[in-house]
Amino acid sequence: MHYLKQLYEILIVSTRLGLTSFGGPIAHLGYFHEEYVRRRKWMDEKSYADLVALSQFLPGPASSQVGIGIGVMKAGALGGVISFIGFTLPSVIALITFAFIAQETDIADSGFIQGLKIVAVVVVAHAILGMAKNLTPDLLRKTIALFALIATLMIPHFLSQIGVILVAGLLGYFIFKENHNEEKLSMKFPISKRFGTICLTLFFSLLLGLPIISNISSMTWIGIFDSFYRAGSLVFGGGHVVLPLLEREFVPTGLISEESFLAGYGAAQAVPGPLFTFAAYIGADIGGWSGGLMATVAIFLPAFLLILGALPFWHSLRENRKIKGAFMGVNAAVVGILISAFYQPIWTSAILTPIDFTMAALLFFMLVYWKLPPWFIVLTGAIGGALIAIF
């Protein structure tokens, strides 16, 4: 009974986040941090930061993997599934619906989208300030964060992020390996290494096997499933990076027109939740509701298998004192990477005029000092953006 109550709570909370989390993966991490760490205390700061760091190593949608991981830590593998469904289903339904009216949808240029971008600035800034306070308390870790910021801004490529995390982990391994500030983990881990190994084996088997099956099979949907699965398996950097790959897979083949693809991209910007749900739009454009759901499963399946496969080993490694030192370095680097992503593209795409900055300052004050709920900030930002566009 208690377990069912946990699953219900995960579903309710993740669904609310799925309905209100605008702004892309970095903003999603801010929403997660606010809800799961600050408010509900389902995870401590270090566990959350380590989970974010792990997601940076893995291909696929980082924010979705963090959401799955939080559900797993709370209620096992089924908790991860429920967390994913709650966070993802609202945008999947919205984009499948958009697929049927794509030619009549011109939502990408609506004023309220600009307001939601400003909301993302506020949420991410609040999250980064909280994470920086806890994860970079000393000069050494502040310095690591600074160099991570500089490196990822000067070399804006997903490989630079991976390189920064690796270097920071190596530095932390040697600098902080004698750190005796032991902190007991408050969470029990519900997945075995055997289960993790099965998930990783399945991930690589599908990645290698699906193209072969697709080539020898005459079923079109196997090839489509393979295209989405590979996109979810091999792309780092979030939804914006996967879009060119999806365009190359589906537009030249005639499965979806260029105009319909671009209309769906505009719609994807307007809905909350992970941008990877753009796959639901493409699938629905090709094959209706069933196609949209199949595409969603295909593009997110690698993220599931990778996070479920990696988490058991991550948990045991972080218990080792030297590995803890490495994570201290990685966590500091993640702060720098988040600040870099906060500037580009979140700040640069949202704060364009003095009125934008004024609105961001007001929303930040409402969130941080007046302690108004995030959904109210989202609503205020959307209305404010629409009013700015009118006047």
VMD Tcl script that draws the C-alpha trace (Angstrom):
set ca {
  {0.00 0.00 0.00}
  {2.85 2.35 0.86}
  {4.56 1.51 -2.45}
  {1.40 2.30 -4.43}
  {1.13 5.59 -2.59}
  {4.74 6.38 -3.55}
  {4.01 5.63 -7.22}
  {0.89 7.80 -7.12}
  {2.87 10.67 -5.59}
  {5.57 10.34 -8.25}
  {2.91 10.38 -10.99}
  {1.17 13.47 -9.63}
  {4.37 15.47 -9.07}
  {6.02 14.49 -12.37}
  {2.82 15.20 -14.32}
  {2.59 18.67 -12.80}
  {6.21 19.26 -13.83}
  {5.41 17.91 -17.29}
  {2.64 20.48 -17.61}
  {4.69 23.47 -16.39}
  {8.38 22.79 -17.22}
  {9.08 25.10 -20.14}
  {12.51 26.18 -21.34}
  {14.49 23.11 -22.41}
  {16.74 20.64 -20.57}
  {18.71 23.11 -18.45}
  {15.49 24.75 -17.29}
  {14.05 21.30 -16.54}
  {16.98 20.61 -14.22}
  {16.07 23.83 -12.45}
  {12.45 22.77 -12.06}
  {13.53 19.32 -10.81}
  {15.93 20.86 -8.32}
  {13.27 23.17 -6.97}
  {10.62 20.46 -6.65}
  {12.53 17.30 -5.74}
  {15.50 18.67 -3.77}
  {14.42 21.97 -2.23}
  {10.72 21.37 -1.64}
  {10.16 17.62 -1.24}
  {13.71 16.62 -0.24}
  {13.49 13.33 -2.10}
  {17.21 13.68 -2.79}
  {20.04 15.58 -1.14}
  {22.03 18.19 -3.05}
  {25.01 15.93 -3.67}
  {22.93 13.00 -4.92}
  {21.08 15.29 -7.31}
  {24.30 16.87 -8.56}
  {25.88 13.44 -9.07}
  {22.81 12.31 -11.02}
  {23.06 15.42 -13.22}
  {26.77 14.74 -13.75}
  {26.05 11.14 -14.74}
  {23.44 12.28 -17.26}
  {26.08 14.49 -18.92}
  {28.14 11.38 -19.72}
  {25.26 9.52 -21.31}
  {23.78 10.21 -24.76}
  {20.13 11.12 -24.99}
  {17.86 13.62 -23.23}
  {19.71 14.60 -20.05}
  {16.75 16.10 -18.20}
  {14.58 13.05 -18.92}
  {17.33 10.76 -17.63}
  {17.56 12.80 -14.45}
  {13.78 12.57 -14.04}
  {13.89 8.80 -14.60}
  {16.76 8.50 -12.12}
  {14.85 10.41 -9.45}
  {11.87 8.10 -9.90}
  {14.16 5.05 -9.66}
  {15.78 6.32 -6.46}
  {12.34 6.92 -4.97}
  {10.51 3.74 -5.98}
  {12.66 1.44 -8.12}
  {12.46 0.78 -11.87}
  {8.67 1.18 -11.91}
  {9.10 4.53 -10.19}
  {11.38 5.56 -13.04}
  {8.76 4.53 -15.60}
  {6.01 6.44 -13.77}
  {8.23 9.52 -13.42}
  {8.99 9.40 -17.16}
  {5.32 8.98 -18.12}
  {4.20 11.89 -15.96}
  {6.89 14.25 -17.22}
  {6.67 13.26 -20.89}
  {3.04 12.39 -21.64}
  {1.63 15.96 -21.60}
  {3.97 17.13 -24.36}
  {3.50 13.87 -26.29}
  {-0.28 14.37 -26.32}
  {0.11 18.03 -27.26}
  {2.51 17.33 -30.15}
  {0.47 14.42 -31.51}
  {-2.51 16.76 -31.49}
  {-0.44 19.46 -33.22}
  {0.47 16.94 -35.91}
  {-3.15 16.87 -37.08}
  {-3.36 20.67 -37.34}
  {0.27 21.44 -38.24}
  {-0.52 23.49 -41.32}
  {-2.76 25.79 -39.29}
  {-0.38 26.18 -36.34}
  {1.73 29.32 -36.10}
  {2.55 29.13 -32.41}
  {6.33 29.47 -32.57}
  {6.20 33.25 -32.96}
  {3.54 33.85 -30.30}
  {4.32 36.46 -27.67}
  {3.78 34.13 -24.75}
  {6.70 31.97 -25.95}
  {9.03 34.90 -25.21}
  {7.50 35.14 -21.75}
  {8.16 31.46 -21.14}
  {11.79 31.92 -22.21}
  {12.13 34.62 -19.55}
  {10.58 32.24 -16.99}
  {13.30 29.74 -17.92}
  {15.96 32.38 -17.21}
  {14.51 32.95 -13.73}
  {14.15 29.27 -12.84}
  {17.63 28.34 -14.02}
  {19.25 31.31 -12.27}
  {17.56 30.32 -9.01}
  {18.68 26.71 -9.37}
  {22.26 27.60 -10.22}
  {22.58 29.90 -7.22}
  {21.41 27.12 -4.92}
  {23.66 24.49 -6.49}
  {26.70 26.78 -6.53}
  {26.30 27.53 -2.83}
  {26.38 23.82 -1.96}
  {28.73 22.42 -4.60}
  {31.40 25.14 -4.85}
  {31.91 26.21 -1.22}
  {35.69 26.62 -1.44}
  {38.11 28.42 -3.76}
  {39.37 25.26 -5.47}
  {35.91 24.17 -6.54}
  {34.97 27.72 -7.54}
  {38.08 27.72 -9.75}
  {37.10 24.41 -11.36}
  {33.63 25.82 -12.04}
  {35.15 28.95 -13.58}
  {37.36 27.00 -15.98}
  {34.44 24.73 -16.89}
  {32.42 27.85 -17.69}
  {35.19 29.34 -19.83}
  {35.94 26.11 -21.69}
  {32.33 25.33 -22.58}
  {31.60 28.90 -23.66}
  {34.73 29.18 -25.81}
  {34.30 25.69 -27.31}
  {30.51 25.22 -27.66}
  {30.50 21.51 -28.54}
  {29.17 18.50 -26.67}
  {32.68 16.97 -26.71}
  {33.99 19.96 -24.77}
  {31.42 19.27 -22.03}
  {32.48 15.64 -21.80}
  {36.16 16.66 -21.80}
  {35.60 19.23 -19.05}
  {33.79 16.67 -16.88}
  {36.57 14.11 -17.38}
  {39.30 16.63 -16.53}
  {37.37 17.91 -13.50}
  {36.85 14.35 -12.29}
  {40.57 13.64 -12.64}
  {41.46 16.81 -10.75}
  {38.96 16.01 -8.02}
  {40.30 12.46 -7.74}
  {43.76 13.75 -6.80}
  {42.89 17.02 -5.05}
  {40.02 15.82 -2.88}
  {40.93 12.15 -2.39}
  {41.93 12.75 1.25}
  {38.75 14.63 2.02}
  {37.37 13.17 5.25}
  {34.11 15.04 5.31}
  {32.09 11.86 5.19}
  {28.42 12.26 4.43}
  {26.08 9.35 4.85}
  {23.87 8.64 1.89}
  {20.26 8.91 2.94}
  {18.90 6.79 0.10}
  {18.82 3.05 -0.50}
  {19.41 1.95 -4.05}
  {16.69 -0.34 -5.42}
  {18.34 -1.77 -8.55}
  {20.97 -4.54 -8.70}
  {24.11 -4.54 -10.81}
  {22.79 -7.65 -12.57}
  {19.70 -5.73 -13.68}
  {21.96 -2.86 -14.78}
  {24.10 -5.22 -16.84}
  {20.99 -6.61 -18.56}
  {19.86 -3.09 -19.47}
  {23.26 -2.13 -20.90}
  {23.42 -5.39 -22.89}
  {19.95 -4.76 -24.30}
  {20.91 -1.19 -25.22}
  {23.93 -2.27 -27.30}
  {22.08 -5.26 -28.78}
  {19.31 -3.03 -30.11}
  {21.76 -0.39 -31.32}
  {23.68 -2.96 -33.36}
  {20.81 -5.29 -34.22}
  {18.04 -2.94 -35.35}
  {19.87 -1.69 -38.49}
  {20.49 -5.30 -39.53}
  {16.86 -6.29 -38.96}
  {15.73 -3.16 -40.79}
  {17.83 -4.01 -43.84}
  {16.56 -7.58 -44.15}
  {12.94 -6.76 -43.32}
  {10.34 -5.25 -45.63}
  {8.42 -3.66 -42.75}
  {8.68 0.14 -42.94}
  {8.00 0.65 -39.23}
  {11.07 -1.36 -38.23}
  {13.23 1.09 -40.18}
  {11.42 4.05 -38.62}
  {11.86 2.56 -35.13}
  {15.56 2.07 -35.90}
  {15.94 5.70 -37.00}
  {14.39 7.04 -33.78}
  {16.32 4.59 -31.59}
  {19.65 5.57 -33.16}
  {18.81 9.25 -32.73}
  {18.17 8.68 -29.03}
  {21.30 6.54 -28.68}
  {23.97 8.60 -30.37}
  {23.13 12.25 -29.75}
  {24.58 14.30 -26.90}
  {23.37 17.77 -26.03}
  {19.59 17.49 -25.89}
  {16.69 17.96 -28.23}
  {18.06 20.83 -30.32}
  {20.98 18.65 -31.38}
  {18.77 15.73 -32.43}
  {16.59 17.85 -34.76}
  {19.03 17.95 -37.72}
  {19.48 14.18 -37.47}
  {15.73 13.59 -37.50}
  {15.34 15.93 -40.46}
  {17.99 14.01 -42.38}
  {16.31 10.70 -41.56}
  {12.74 11.60 -42.50}
  {12.51 14.63 -44.84}
  {14.62 13.39 -47.81}
  {12.78 10.05 -47.73}
  {9.46 11.83 -48.16}
  {8.00 10.44 -44.94}
  {7.36 14.02 -43.77}
  {7.46 17.28 -45.72}
  {9.91 20.06 -44.94}
  {7.01 22.45 -44.19}
  {5.36 20.00 -41.81}
  {8.68 19.28 -40.11}
  {9.32 22.98 -39.46}
  {5.75 23.52 -38.23}
  {6.25 20.69 -35.75}
  {9.53 22.19 -34.60}
  {7.74 25.44 -33.84}
  {5.07 23.57 -31.89}
  {7.73 21.66 -29.94}
  {9.14 24.97 -28.72}
  {5.74 25.95 -27.35}
  {5.01 22.92 -25.18}
  {6.54 21.99 -21.81}
  {8.56 18.84 -21.23}
  {11.49 17.34 -23.16}
  {12.13 18.45 -26.74}
  {12.77 14.80 -27.68}
  {8.97 14.48 -27.77}
  {9.24 16.13 -31.17}
  {9.57 12.50 -32.26}
  {5.90 12.03 -31.28}
  {4.94 14.75 -33.76}
  {6.91 13.12 -36.60}
  {5.55 9.68 -35.78}
  {1.98 11.01 -35.66}
  {2.44 12.85 -38.96}
  {3.54 9.57 -40.52}
  {1.18 7.12 -38.83}
  {-1.34 8.79 -36.53}
  {-1.62 8.23 -32.79}
  {0.00 4.79 -32.87}
  {2.91 6.18 -34.88}
  {3.39 9.00 -32.39}
  {3.46 6.65 -29.42}
  {5.82 4.24 -31.20}
  {8.22 7.06 -32.06}
  {8.17 8.25 -28.44}
  {9.05 4.78 -27.15}
  {11.80 4.36 -29.75}
  {13.60 7.66 -29.10}
  {13.39 7.45 -25.30}
  {14.16 3.72 -24.91}
  {17.95 4.26 -25.10}
  {17.74 6.84 -22.30}
  {15.88 4.34 -20.13}
  {18.28 1.49 -20.77}
  {21.37 3.67 -20.23}
  {20.26 5.30 -16.99}
  {18.96 2.03 -15.51}
  {22.16 0.31 -16.60}
  {24.53 2.95 -15.28}
  {22.88 3.85 -11.97}
  {23.80 0.69 -10.00}
  {27.50 1.09 -10.81}
  {27.41 4.85 -10.21}
  {25.95 4.28 -6.75}
  {28.70 1.87 -5.68}
  {31.49 4.00 -7.15}
  {30.41 7.13 -5.31}
  {30.84 5.25 -1.99}
  {34.59 5.04 -2.64}
  {36.48 7.93 -1.00}
  {38.68 8.65 -4.02}
  {35.71 8.41 -6.37}
  {33.85 10.79 -4.08}
  {36.72 13.23 -4.63}
  {36.31 12.83 -8.38}
  {32.61 13.58 -8.07}
  {33.40 16.69 -6.03}
  {35.41 17.93 -9.00}
  {32.74 16.86 -11.48}
  {29.99 18.54 -9.47}
  {31.94 21.81 -9.46}
  {32.39 21.52 -13.23}
  {28.67 20.89 -13.69}
  {27.98 24.23 -11.97}
  {30.24 25.93 -14.54}
  {28.59 24.05 -17.41}
  {25.15 25.07 -16.16}
  {26.21 28.72 -15.98}
  {27.54 28.42 -19.53}
  {24.25 26.93 -20.75}
  {22.40 29.57 -18.75}
  {24.15 32.29 -20.76}
  {23.98 30.53 -24.13}
  {21.29 29.83 -25.24}
  {18.88 30.62 -22.37}
  {19.92 34.20 -21.53}
  {20.91 35.25 -25.06}
  {17.64 33.99 -26.58}
  {15.38 35.45 -23.88}
  {16.84 38.74 -22.58}
  {16.81 40.90 -25.71}
  {15.55 44.26 -24.46}
  {15.38 46.25 -21.22}
  {11.73 45.23 -20.81}
  {12.80 41.55 -20.94}
  {15.35 42.15 -18.18}
  {12.76 44.06 -16.16}
  {10.31 41.19 -16.44}
  {13.01 38.66 -15.48}
  {13.92 40.70 -12.39}
  {10.25 40.87 -11.35}
  {9.71 37.14 -11.82}
  {12.94 36.33 -9.96}
  {11.79 38.47 -7.03}
  {8.39 36.74 -7.06}
  {10.01 33.29 -7.00}
  {12.87 33.87 -4.56}
  {11.61 36.48 -2.12}
  {7.82 36.36 -2.32}
  {8.03 32.52 -2.46}
  {5.26 32.25 -5.04}
  {4.78 28.77 -6.58}
  {6.50 27.93 -9.89}
  {3.19 27.42 -11.74}
  {2.23 31.00 -10.89}
  {5.60 32.23 -12.22}
  {5.00 30.30 -15.47}
  {1.49 31.73 -15.86}
  {2.67 35.27 -15.09}
  {5.53 34.97 -17.56}
  {3.27 33.69 -20.35}
  {0.71 36.46 -19.82}
  {3.46 39.08 -19.53}
  {5.09 37.90 -22.76}
  {1.77 38.06 -24.59}
  {1.10 41.60 -23.32}
  {4.61 42.76 -24.30}
  {4.04 41.42 -27.83}
  {0.75 43.32 -28.11}
  {2.10 46.67 -26.88}
}
mol new
graphics top color blue
foreach p $ca { graphics top sphere $p radius 0.5 }
foreach p [lrange $ca 0 end-1] q [lrange $ca 1 end] { graphics top cylinder $p $q radius 0.2 }
display resetview
